[in-house]
């Protein structure tokens, strides 16, 4: 008997390419598109931020979702929910239109009503389903921004039989961001008369933690790689939630994120000048030449090119690069192309490095999607020495593009890159264990030495390009998991 299609409400603060600050947006978009393509009824809700470019969107009117009101604490908020198809897909996106909360320059703010913006998103996801008479099998919530949905389903909306068979799944993309607010927001949360439902140790310290609340109440917890699911059970990576997560360990599953192969495919990538694949790889060398010419880097003598596309933060291991690369660049022949922004000290470091080695280092401050694709296609090596990495996507993009990843063994990096063994010819990259200067220096020296061995280098490239981390593979793991928890509830 064929299994029925699932009904899923996915609520997120980000969705690529409309609203994005990181991998959360890419994952929510790609997973939703996968589910839609497979015939599941997935309804995605995101805020209609004023920063969203709506020129490519054709909003469809829905009378039942217009001119709605909701009371949140002392706030009587008016809102509508509009819908439009995500460009280049058949996926319908629902937009929470509430200018009072989302007419801001950026996606996130430091304003006094930041908590209210995401209480509203969590409540509106549930009320949207009520207005449409849509009974989801799964409410799929992402990070702290929608982590209150499981609490509300079990308390504020428990009376509604529409949700009597609904299960909630909370995916933790990065546990470092938890949504911690002063306990004075209890009234806005609708929890002033129900404080016993919240984590009491937090209330004793006069704060509430949205992500921790989601961990308490979600039927199932997932995170974005199997290794990260194990790491966050320990104090080093658990960011204060490790004890609670250990209590819920049987409900915690790690699923590695997938790659959007429609966007990231060197055979037909519209953002790179030369197309190629593992069978006809000569286009990669042409992309390297084009990239180095555009960045004004010296491409003589087949110098290996190392690429970095990253947020420039402590999480990403930039301090190791800061300690190792200035010395190594004087000892070894290589060039460096860096794209990213973040902490001023790291931006200044790369700017200074470029100034000192202008023909060997190029630093582009900010983000360019075209340049990100060109760096993946044109680099020989991709560097990700992260302190911690819940999943990471660039190492998987690199594998598809025949760019050898040099990574630290943590989180999703550990799950997606295998250390190359020159003797057996097995493995897909260079992996080091310790978060210290010596380990990174070993990794870079190893990959630079390997680059000179052209036979082994070709084998390494083809190993990586043969890996399948597409959403066709990873998305089905989510579907299987959703069906499993629904079967357990029967």
Steps between C-alpha positions, in 0.01 A plus 500: 500500500655835398579739782290813511641841431582708809351834602771725639503855631856633499561824688832681470651843543699457177451354153742529210522700289239733651631544853842365584782550747641146494447131438162495675347673196656258252390191691141611554462592133663187359319261736164665430554486124596132529187419701283691251654318203427167667131586528478586868278793602756734654396849606790728585454813711760776526466867601453752222805707589520835327849397384355224279516582129144430387541603136509137382207395720137492390291511816171313489211643703344279765195654666510263798851617588447876467453759776552264793571599859679331786556597860852444627532630853378857494555525125207478261672428170343518157641278229429322175652194341580524133627228271721477195688229318873484570672597173620208283296250706138394549521556877246742644640720778281672759616840623408643839423863421519706819685827429497598868743213567678428173542838331864521608831541310615146580365156587612515863522798733616591849174680570293460815227315308724234342333233712159619378596460135559129541223431748284641223656271238441192718141594580420600142622166366238322710224752435567494126430126505179564696382759249566261211358194678838336438586220742874441464647161573819685591581849621864540402664779701849639450732646763388725783289725281217245475591279796191611697265321258516166692420677829203681349365186334499316833359788704332793324357297210451161665122556484499498118439146369646614169841430654420190702723278283762764417860439603763770544859478379762756603819519294801659669721659236740673739462457874711808567192714423224433753270802528552595865284782638414659831220319684292817484384378159294220663185703444578538129570126482159433654671314782450731800240264647696189391859558618522140617500396134836669443851405606510598866875552527478767232211677671701503823762696307228732361519389140330271252665305223297438184720220365508320834121522513483335160735225614267438795181471295575384144399142423824452309829688492728497199824670423691545180760223521542173692830609656353831619213308662760320709715806562222713649451243777832619644584832673751609234233520230169487690506872592322434830231273353700176523332369818150547361603352165641193673163455670340507155773306324261229378304769313806667343606408145773646281433528125768651281375789291475449128636700208272678255624334185292729279710794618830326571594290199815570296338341193251785458580769760393829341737699723825344380652557153599140420300186569652162586450172684713211624526348150594827329678700767705734282243775558612522861846620401342761271282623787812530717676709235194723460462546875866582560496747211189671639652519850835612357687209653823363354407175325844415362669165568179318591482646850228328712207725586337476845145632533309619807132602502395561859356714771808641666428398858676306774279197427657470155857460630628825350741539792684188380528645149624823656774313684609261224450651153725811523798278582406223258451735206866597529609134504271338241367587156124557500242772442198585714151627404280605793134604497320600817433749775461493874709604798704815424825343629474222243399731218805712582723194502402395147522860375853528639599162358376612158696826527821310581456232232292668232589256223423197720206604722163653410243585766144598401316646799128418502319240293463432130311190390676505163842521664407223745428270206814606318715432807352152533557427132840670462679408823709188537455488878225621733584585863256451792691471834188549713500497879154345466279448195146365544493396137671728253411507132809636330701183556227309313489762223878459477475123457253544213729754333820294531646738757682317777367594847741547791284479812508437871332181618188647661124497436394469140858535379580168667196338340560619145879500447718190537878523540678405178736204524768528227574128516147366456374797299191525721371820655370837387703769679745593773363475854677604821385441856626765740401865506852640509761659276708185454200301378404761240861533387516122457178506296620774266845352451345160431263630233769717338734201480222285358423762233843431344414129460275538197391136480383485862352849470278392209387197700417722797295738283299220345436341840344822620297560186351149530344575840123550519380747761196613302160570651366198311697294750485717811140615454372144501659455843272777631196340340587165657543666838172689476314179415671318784381742769151505351490119509619501861213733594232269364 
